[in-house]
Amino acid sequence: MDGTIGFLIAIFGFIAFVRIEKLIKELKKKGILDKDYKKE
């Protein structure tokens, strides 16, 4: 059971990471973020 929960958390974390990357790219395209923006 513990392994399953860990696996689900990893999947959700990966999905969240991908969505944030897409959001940053979209904001850069629209000029809201600077082109040289780097997350900390």
N, C-alpha and C positions, 0 to 999 in steps of 0.2 A: 504494500500500500504506500509506503513512504517513497518508493521509487517512482510510482505513478504521479504522486503530487509534485515531486521534484521535476519530473518530465514536463508536466503541464505548466509549471512556473517558468521553465526554460522556454517553452513554446511562446507563452504570452510575452515574455521579455524580448524575444526575438522579433515578434510582430510589432511590439511597441517601438523597438529600435528602428525597424524598417519604416514605420509610419513617420517617425520623427525626421528621418533622413529625407523622405519625400516632401515633408512639410518645409524643411529648410530649403530644399531645392526650389520649391514653388515660390517661397517668399523671396529668394534671390532673383528669380525670373521676373517677379513683379516689382523688384526694386525696393522692397521693404527692408530687406537686410543688405548690408554691404557685401560686395562681391568677395571680399577677402575675409568674410566672417568665418571664425573657427570656434567650435564649442569648447568650453573649458573642460 
